[in-house]
Amino acid sequence: QVQLVESGGGSVQAGGSLRLSCAASRYGYCLGWFRQAPGKEREGVASLNIDGTTRYADSVKGRFTIFKENAKNMYLQMNSLKPEDTAMYYCAASPYGFLTTMREPDFHYWGQGTQVTVSS
């Protein structure tokens, strides 16, 4: 079991930046960020395996960066934000450690979510 606590959401104008944080109670998990916009399904944004390899959704490549500061704190740096990035963002953890896809069923633990709103 692992607890995840997100922070760092907020409102920003298009072109701006935000950094989301996720504090995990345990280490050794593949960590990821998902988001869900109103009326849409939740989608994978970025993931970070325990070996440091990363994966990004095509819509955020080149703009978002997922990284860890230490074993338990993970971040999502979001630059050049667009109105379509507006969503509730969730930190998630997978016990598998190494994933090549961002499938929700593989992530067993979820944070409470943090809202990101980008205005045009």
Secondary structure, DSSP 8 states (H G I E B T S, - for coil): ---EEEE--EEEETT--EEEEEEESS-SSEEEEEEE-TTS--EEEEEE-TTS-EEE-TTTTTTEEEEESSSSEEEEEE-S--GGG-EEEEEEEETTS--SS--GGG--EE---EEEEEE-
